[in-house]
Amino acid sequence: MSEAFTEFDPADLLKSNEAIEAFLSDAFETDDAAFIANALGVVARAKGMTKISRETGLAREQLYRSLSDTGNPTLETTLAVLKALGFQLTSKQRAA
């Protein structure tokens, strides 16, 4: 008997702002730019890419490309997406 697999999309689990905040915080802690860009893309899909596109003024195709695991969004794009998601970029001192 063969096993049936379904595609997993973490965007399906991001139903609350608290879940999104934890997801993004974990992504930022990796210090991996590609991982962070992809995480922003997952959250944008969870919130609705068309809505994010409208609020940022950026084309959906550009957002999908920039916020993929191979994307490299500009800081301007990153800030616009975070603002549209209702989040902001902040800094804190690293633990020693």
Order of alpha helices (4+ residues) and beta strands (2+ residues): alpha-alpha-alpha-alpha-alpha
